[in-house]
Amino acid sequence: MSNGKAASLGGKDTVERLFQPPKLSLEQLPGLAAVFESVAGTCTEQLREWVTTPLSLLVNGIELSNAWDVLESYEDCVAFIYYATAWDARIVVGVDKRLVYFLLEAIFGGDGSTAPFDDQRPLSNLEVRIAKEISRISVDAMRREFGRISPTEFELERFEPTIEFTMMGQSDFPVSVCQVLSQVLDHGGRMFIMIPQTALHQMRAKLQRGTGEATTVADPVWTQRMGDGVARTVARLEAHLEGPTMTIDQIANLKVGQVLEANSGDFGGVILECDGTPLFECKLGQSRGQISLRLEQALDPSEQFLGEMILKSKRA
């Protein structure tokens, strides 16, 4: 290759690099991590209202990648494509079939052991509605969080029952992706949110400053000590269920093994106490073949007699 031709190619590469947007660095975008953490927290709070079993969603990681690589690694998910009007960009919210399957089972009171999970089976109409609602909750949380940085509306464009790496187009492009891990009925699942980096470039300066909310810097030493203290604390809880009203003569005639019927026909009226202090009013339930308690409402610890008053009101 002649020196003139090499210089021409080198000059072309230099010009192309001049027009390329600056590369993003996650370490310089604390606001982006704050947005995704809030989205996971919002999803956890709202989905917990659907089930009586423990449920959690946690951000597992945020990374910069390419669209094809991301989509290829989530072929076991379904996807919802939203158009961000103010950003002129499309984002993808992917939901794992496993998450939808076990969440639906938890909604109907299952324990996760009724039937094996089949990742090859397409989602039913009801399961698609559950997945769509998860994506809606996620997008609503993003609309609220990004509203402090770069307000936009998210319009649902389409639903993809299967993910292919080319579903967003024949050209690859850089993206930012957040992976969220879920836990329900002792089964893990995952979901992801993919945003084109071109959209993040528009709000790069604001993302570097965070979401604008006031934050406090925690002392790492005291944070560790408090965490250790909480982890090692043992609290003894007692549940008190109202029994039948009995005379002294009836009590004297009680026999070992005799079954007493509770007055609470709806299996409510159970008071959960700690160290003699009523904390919650509960309802009896069953999970995995064991008796469980569902917390209905918190009681004021300063009013020691409140739990007894509730039981008396149910008796009347």
PyMOL commands that set and color helices and strands:
alter all, ss='L'
color gray80, all
select helices_A, chain A and resi 3-19+26-28+30-48+67-72+97-107+125-146+197-202+204-209+220-232+248-252+306-315
alter helices_A, ss='H'
color red, helices_A
select strands_A, chain A and resi 55-66+77-84+89-96+154-160+174-184+187-196+237-241+270-274+277-287+290-298
alter strands_A, ss='S'
color yellow, strands_A
deselect
rebuild
show_as cartoon
